[in-house]
């Protein structure tokens, strides 16, 4: 009997992560520090992370993963946690209408 694989199973396979550009840099750009971060610092940090994501060939897979597991922290696929929550709410609202 064939058991279908869940989207999460496919997304968590390491294959796309191996090709992620973020593997080549320090994770400090992608996650908030443990100390207070001023707005300007956050903007600069997230901007650096987004720039890297923008040229990453697995950006879509990364974002899909973060949305699927509802990752609560960091920049994933070029979006921060607030942007991902907004996108999920928008998709849920569209599904209710459509």
Legacy VTK file of the C-alpha trace (Angstrom):
# vtk DataFile Version 3.0
C-alpha trace
ASCII
DATASET POLYDATA
POINTS 98 float
0.000 0.000 0.000
1.353 3.422 -0.965
1.421 6.035 1.772
1.410 9.566 0.395
4.063 11.865 1.773
3.007 15.039 3.481
4.237 18.372 2.155
6.188 18.822 5.377
8.012 15.537 4.774
9.164 16.744 1.378
10.043 20.196 2.664
12.103 18.972 5.587
14.309 16.809 3.420
17.781 18.303 3.450
18.046 18.559 -0.325
16.855 22.152 -0.651
18.701 23.259 2.471
22.012 22.119 1.033
21.627 24.677 -1.750
20.540 27.540 0.517
22.830 30.563 0.309
22.311 31.303 4.002
24.420 28.254 4.814
27.434 30.254 3.665
26.985 33.158 6.113
26.532 33.748 9.818
22.973 33.197 11.058
23.037 36.543 12.908
21.525 38.199 9.838
18.491 35.922 9.884
17.539 35.922 13.566
17.053 38.654 16.155
19.780 38.948 18.767
19.129 38.029 22.378
19.619 41.666 23.390
17.499 44.702 22.500
17.691 45.612 18.821
16.948 49.156 17.684
14.653 49.637 14.702
17.558 50.772 12.504
19.621 47.741 13.479
16.726 45.393 12.756
16.140 47.031 9.392
19.813 46.706 8.430
20.027 43.092 9.627
16.840 42.055 7.841
17.905 43.957 4.724
21.148 41.987 4.570
19.244 38.721 5.002
16.668 39.651 2.350
19.416 40.563 -0.108
20.888 37.108 0.278
17.466 35.460 0.005
16.720 37.430 -3.149
19.486 35.687 -5.044
18.979 32.237 -3.503
17.785 29.503 -5.840
15.823 27.764 -3.068
14.044 30.868 -1.759
10.590 29.528 -2.654
11.212 26.187 -0.929
12.531 27.986 2.142
9.467 30.209 2.367
7.137 27.258 1.783
8.831 25.403 4.621
8.535 28.340 7.025
4.864 28.806 6.162
4.102 25.095 6.482
5.687 24.713 9.910
4.641 28.241 10.938
8.206 29.123 11.868
7.910 31.802 14.578
11.368 33.355 14.249
13.740 34.772 11.698
13.945 35.567 8.018
12.933 32.609 5.862
12.532 32.881 2.112
12.983 36.640 2.348
10.141 37.244 4.811
10.210 37.946 8.531
7.817 36.409 11.045
5.293 39.264 10.853
5.185 39.146 7.055
4.704 35.384 7.094
1.834 35.641 9.589
0.177 38.278 7.401
0.598 36.099 4.323
-0.937 33.106 6.106
-3.911 35.213 7.253
-4.367 36.558 3.721
-4.311 33.050 2.247
-6.800 31.823 4.860
-9.151 34.721 4.086
-8.889 34.040 0.351
-9.725 30.367 0.911
-12.861 31.318 2.839
-14.011 33.613 0.026
-12.973 31.384 -2.842
LINES 1 99
98 0 1 2 3 4 5 6 7 8 9 10 11 12 13 14 15 16 17 18 19 20 21 22 23 24 25 26 27 28 29 30 31 32 33 34 35 36 37 38 39 40 41 42 43 44 45 46 47 48 49 50 51 52 53 54 55 56 57 58 59 60 61 62 63 64 65 66 67 68 69 70 71 72 73 74 75 76 77 78 79 80 81 82 83 84 85 86 87 88 89 90 91 92 93 94 95 96 97
